[in-house]
């Protein structure tokens, strides 16, 4: 078997890491993108970007964040397609050997075996494939979901894109306090947009703008992938099916911009079955991530 080699990724120019990630996986998760690491580093986390090689070729890239001797690689490393599980396992153990501390990994695809100690069971994401034509995409909506969309369209709800959405970030932050769930801090979306304006945050809300606290969603883009970041709606918006319209319009806009994989987020959420049904009602497929594991260093 080829020896696994871990080296520091030394970019020759700005954007080189994202370009290298996209070459391996055009729809890699946000956590694997340069902007995510830069925001974390600005907040005081350690940041390492490492290249995984075998047989003289690059087989993967890892972005790891550290604090107090503990390193985390979330939704990664990004590997070449169809890499055998055994090689991915060996690569993880080689990564652990290269880092000065403990390594925790939540891989994008399941991997197990000697040297990988499971800590948290595998989570599942709803991934919406936006590659079909619009008519086929709409036909893929589940019946009840499509009916809610039609209700919102017939009610005359309008959608517009807003480059800044402080009102939405604040409303969702209050919502998470009220409901007691955790997510990325409110400042993350603003930092993403400021660091990568061309792939930054976009908010979609019902018009007219003069009416406060209208329903809205925020999506973060990266290459051919995008992730649902946050959303808020009051009773009026929920009754009108506003979120169905917002998500549908967001999908069409993303598709027009070249996005093909829309990550709607975790469907194991404590928010319950209703949120899961809403996400899967789009026709999104369930993707199983790997279990979160503590990686023991492999032998050199």
Beta strands, then each sheet from edge to edge (+ up, - down):
strand 1: 4-8
strand 2: 46-54
strand 3: 57-67
strand 4: 70-74
strand 5: 78-79
strand 6: 102-106
strand 7: 116-120
strand 8: 124-129
strand 9: 159-162
strand 10: 201-206
strand 11: 216-222
strand 12: 225-232
strand 13: 261-266
strand 14: 285-288
strand 15: 292-295
sheet 1: 1+ 2- 3+ 4- 6- 15+ 7-
sheet 2: 1+ 2- 3+ 5-
sheet 3: 9+ 10- 11+ 12- 13- 8+ 14-
end
